[in-house]
Amino acid sequence: MDLEGYARRLLEKLGEDDVRKMLIERIVEIRGWDYEKARKWADAVILEVKNAYSKTLPILDYYKSGVKMGEFGVGSRGRGDFYVHSKIAEMIGSTKAVISSRDLDDAGVVKVGDLYISVAVDGIHSRLSEFPFIAGFHVTRAAMRDVYVMGAKPIAVFSDIHVADDGDVSKIFDHIAGITTVCDLVGVPLVAGSTLRIGGDMVIGERMTGCVGCVGVSEYITPRKNVREGDVILLTEGAGGGTIATTAIYYGMHEVVEETLNIDFLISCEAIFKAGLVKRIHSMSDVTNGGIRGDAEEIARVSGKSLVFDYEKCRSIVNPKVLKMLDELEIDFMGVSIDSLMVVCPEEVAGDVKSVVRKAGIKIEEVGWVENGEGAYIIEGGRKKPLKPRFRESAYTPIKKVVGEETPENFEEMRKRIDEAVEKAMEKKRAVVEKIRRRISKG
């Protein structure tokens, strides 16, 4: 529970005595403290909130769009999420990066001498807070995937772990065990990190969050924008990662979690690297951002080409136990992260890629092609249909089924307000940059 946010909202509409009483009740309820200790805590919370939110400096305030993260689908790997990320790329603007956020890849790239340095960071799945090992395993694998698909060899991993004030310290160790399981299997060290509490003393509860990042090096890169007309699309078998594990856990199908505990994706990439095929591949990607629906849309947009997929072939590449679960729960496998490796390459290279990946013991199939045009398409029942991401990725937990996947009626209105928020943030940035530069020039 966020005591600071709770108190701040209450103070906007209630008197201080009422707010104090409600805070004491919540603290006693959650922590089991006696009244006097809870009262001292509540008094301190109210004092800090009153002092902090007096807004005596413009830099301490921010423009309020009135659009909430959840209602716009931020973090839900759909249209709203993609739009916010496009605005982030706009804010970053032109840089010296070879690959940046505007290229819609999960890893960014800079060049140092003759080498490309790829950097990626992935957040822990929000619903895996009480399953720290699984969270660590999958977020580490995800960060490594993002580097591998840029054509880079991972060389180092770093982590950031935040546990709320009441969380058991052992969560840290279980999480690190999950991270280093992947590190040990692939031979990439965990070299740095940070461990903090969520909200310090102001957040009570046991929630855990954080991220894992990965750094890789290469002589070639394989970004999404490099796909070309005439290329074929290959997919390795996907058993999912954090998303599928979350589905299995919260639907009580825990045996499916075991299917996700593999490094098949990383083994496939290593096989391709060892065979010297990276320089002959145009693009690699991991099927994660809203599933094939989301990734296909992004690749088509950034490349200016059209991607066409065969529905049945895509379906055949999903792990059978995972696919059975998704079918039973009526979850669209094309709209959820299945963690397949997608290789887009010339037809004459595809045979070699399939050969080395299959020799490594991983299933891989040709599932589509690239042609001139715009957007992504699916061939199903002999008909070619547009393949579009939904507002949110496929609803894969009971609560997500309640939230739904439909685009809000006021989506365009919210988008305009987000545009305004971006401009206000940029105005603040420009003003602060100019102020600091003037200070520097004066010595």
N, C-alpha and C positions, 0 to 999 in steps of 0.2 A: 504494500500500500504506500502510495506517495503522500506522506504527511504534508509536505510543502504545497503540492498542488491542491490537495484537499482543503487545507487551511486558506489558501489564496482564493479559491473559488467561493468558499463559505463567507469570507470576510467581505466579499463584494455584495452580499445580499443579507447578511445577518450581523447582529451586534457581537462585540468581542466576547461577552460573557457566554452567549449561546455557542459560539464557535469553540470556546475553551471546553465547555461541557461536552460537546460532540467529539472533540479530539480526545478527551480523557476516556470517553466510552470506547472509542475505537482502539486506543492504545491498551487499555485493560483487557479488551476482548481478544486482541491478537497476541499480546505479549504476556498476559496473565500477571501483570504487575499490580502492586497495591495502589490505592488511590493517590497517595501523596507523591509517590515517584512519578506516576503518570501525569499528575498536575504540573510538576516541575518541567517535565518534558514538553507538555502542551504549551506552557508559558514561554518556553524558549523558542518553540516553533512559531508561535504568534509574533514574538518579538523580531525574529529573523525575517519573517515574511513582511512585516510592516516596514522594516528598515530597507529590505532589498527591493521592494516593488514601489518605492516612492518615485522612481524614475526621474532622478534629478539630472541625469545626463542623457542626451539623445542616443549615444552609443549603446546605452543599456536597454533601449527599447527596440522593438522590431515591428515591421508592418504586419498587421493581422489580415490574412486573406479571408478568414472565416470558413476556410475549407479544411476539414479534418482528414487526417491521414487515412483512416479506415474508409470513410465515405468516398474518397477519391481512388481507393484501391492501391495506395502506395505500399510497396512490398508484397503485393499480391500477384505480381508477374502477369499483368494484363495491360489493357490500353492505358489506364490511369497511371500505372507504374512506369510504363514505357515513356509516357509523355513527360512525367517529372524528370526522368533521366535525360531526356532530350534537352530539357531546360537547364539541367546541371551542365551538360556539355556546352550549351550556349554561354553560360556564365564563365566557364573555364576559358573559352575562346581559343584563339590560335596560340600554340606553344611550340617549343622545340621538340616535342614528342613525335616519334615516328607513327605511333598508334595511340590515340587518346580516346576519351569517352565518346566523342562525336562519331567514331568509327563503329560503335556498338559492339565492340569486342569486350570480353570480360577481363582481359589483361591489357595493360598499357605497355608501351614499348618506347625506350630511348636507345640511342646508339652511342656507344663509347668505343672509339677507334673502329675496328672492324667487327666488333661484336654487338649484337642486339641484346639488351637487358630487358626482360619481361617481368612485370610486377603485377600481382593479383591479390585481392583480399576478399574473403567471403565471411559472412556473418553466420553465427550459430543459428540453426533453425529455432524459431521462437518457441515452439511447442516441445522442445527436447530439454528444457531446463531441468527436469527431474530425472533425466537419463543422460548424465554428463559424459559417460564413455561413448555412447552412440553419437552424441552431439560432437564430441571431439574427433571421432573417427571420420564422420561424414564431412565436417567442415574442412578438415585437412585434405581429404581426398578431393574435395571440390576446388580448393585453392590450387592444388597441384594440377588438376585437370585444366584449369584456366591457363596455366603456364604451358603445359604440354601442347594444347591445341594451337598455341601461337608458334609452334615449331621449336620451342625452347626446352632445354634440359633443366629441371629443377635443381637448384644447388643449396637452397636454404629455406627454412620455414620459420615464421615468427607468430606469436599468439598474443591475444589480449583477452583476459578473463575478468568478468565483473560478476560478483555474487552479492546479493542483497544482505543487509545487516544480520538477519536471522539465519542465513544459509549456513549449512554445515561446512566446515573447512575441508572436509573430505571430498566435497564436490570438485575442488581444484585438482586433487590428485587423480581422481577417477577420470576427469576431463583430460588431464595431461597424459594419462595412460592411453586414452583413445587417440589423441594426437600422435603420440610417439609410436603407437602400433603401426600406423601408416608410414611414419618416417623410417622406422626400422625395416619394414618390408621393402621399401623402395631405396633405402640407403641415402636419405636426405636428412640432415640434422635440423633439429629445432634449436635455433641459435639465440633467440631473444624473445622478450615478452613483457607483459605488464599484468599485475593482478591488483584489482581495486574492488571497492564496494559500489554497488549501484546507488547513486544518490547519497553516499556517505551515511550520516546519521538520520537523514530525512526519509529514507525508504525502508519500511519494515516489511519483512516477508522473506521468502527463500529463493526468489527468482534468480536465475543465472542467465547471463548473456555474454556476448563477446565476439571475437572473430579470429580467424587464422589467415595469415598472408604467406605468399610464396614468391621467391625470386628465382628466375631462370636465365640462362644464357644460350645464345644460338648464333649461327652464321646466316640463317635464313629465317623468314617469318611467314606464317600462313594465316593472315587475317581474313575475316569474313568478306571484305570487299573485293578479294582477289578471285572470286568465282567467275567462270567464263562460260559463254554460250558453248554448248556441246559437251560440257563436263557431265560426269555421272555422279550420283550421290550414293555413298555407302554408309551403312549403319551397323555398328556392332550391337550384340545383344545387351539390352539394358535391364537391370534389376532394380534401378532406382537407388536413391541415397536417403538424405534426411527427410525428404517429402514422403517417399514411400514408407520409410520406417515410421514416420508420424502417423500415416494412414493406418498401418498395421497395429500400432500401439493403441490408438484411440478408437479403433473399431474392434479391439479385443482379438485380433488375428495375429498374435505375437510371434507365431512360428515364421511368418513371412519376413520378420526383421532379419532373420538369419540369412535370407537370400541377398540382402543388401550388403552384407559384410564380406566384401571381396575387393580386389584391386584389379579386376579384369580390364577396366578402362586404361589404367596406367601400364599394365602389361602390354596391351595393344599398341600404345604409343611407343613404348620401348622397342617393341618388335619392328615398328615402322622406322624408328630412328636408326637402329642397328643395321637395318637393310639399306640405309642411305637413301630412303625414298622421300624424305621431307622436301628436298629441293625440287622434286617432280610433282608434288602435291600443291594445288592452288590454295586450298583453304581447309581448315579443320575447326570443328566446333563441338561443344558438348550440349546434348539435348536437355536443357535445364530450365531456361527462362520461359515458363509457361508452356513447356513441352514443345513438340514439333510445331504446333501452331504459332507460338511466340517466336521461336528461333527462325523459322522459315520466313516470317514476315520481316524480321530485322535484317536477315541476310539479303533478302530481295531488295529491301529499301536502300541498304548501304552499297550494294553492288550494282544496282540499276538493271538487274537481270530477273528473270522469272524462274522460280523453282517449282518443279512438278513432282509429286510423290504418289506412289501406288499404295493405296490404303491397306490392302491385304498383305503386301510385303512388309510394310511398316509394322503391322500388327504381329507378323510372324517373328519379329526381332525382339519382342518384349519377353522377358523371362516368364515361362509358363505359369509358375505359381503366383507371380505378381499380376500377370494378366488375368488370371482366374479371380483374384481378389478384386481387381478393378471392375471386372465384368459383374461380379456379384453385387458390388456396391454402386453400380451404375455411374462409374467415374470414367470420363472420356480419356483414354490413354494418350490421345494426341494433344491433350491440353494440360498434361501434368509432367513433371520432370521425371524422365525415366533413365537419365544418366548414360545414354548411349554416346559413343564416339561417332561423330558425323565427319566423313572424309569426302571432300569434293575435289575431283581430279579428272584429268583427261581419260577417256575410255581406255587408251592403250596402257595406262598406268594402273588402272583399277585391278587388273588381274594379279599384278605383283603385290599390291596392297592386301588383297583378299588372301593371297597365298601365305604371306608372312604372318598375318594375324591368325589365320586358321592353324598354322603350325605352332603358334603360341598357345593353342587350345581355346581360342575365343571364336564364337560364332560371328560371322559378318556377312551381310548380303547387300546386293545392289537394290536400292528402293526407289530411285527416281533419277531425274536429270535436270539440267539447266538449259533454258532456252531464252531467246530474245523476248523481251516484254517486261511487264511489271507484275509485282505481287507473287503470291504463292498459291498453288492449286493442288487438289487431291483427285486422283482417279479412283472412283468408287462405283462399282456396278456398271463399268463401261462408260461412265459419265465424268466429265471434267468439271469440278466445282471449285469455287474460291475457298482457300484455306485461311481463315482469319482467326486471330486471337480473340478471346472473349474479354469482357471488362476485367474479370479476374480469372486466374487459372482455374482448372476444373476443381470444383469443391471436393476436397479430399478428407475432410473430417466432419463429424456431425454438426459442429458449430458453423463450419463453412457452408454446409448445406442450407442452414437457416439463413445465413447472410446472403447467399445466392451469387450468381455470376452475371446478372443482367446489368446493362449500362444504366446509371441513374438518369432520370428525365432531365435533370438540370446539369448534365455533364458539361455542356458547352459554356454555361454560365460559370461553373466552377473553374473551367479552364481559363477563362478570361481573368478571373480573380487571381489565379496562380500566376498568370503572365504579369499582372500588376505587382505581385509580391516579388517576382524575379527582378523587375525593374527597380523597385525600391531597394532591394538588397544590393544591386549593382550601383545605385546612387550612393549608398552608404560606403561601399568599397572605394569608389572613386574619390569621395571626399576624404576618407581616412588616408588613402595613398598620397593624395596631394598634400595633406597636412603634414604627414611624416616627411615627405620629400622637401617641403619648405623648411622644416626643422633641420634636416640634414644639411641643406644648402647654406644655412646660417651658421653652421659649424657647431 
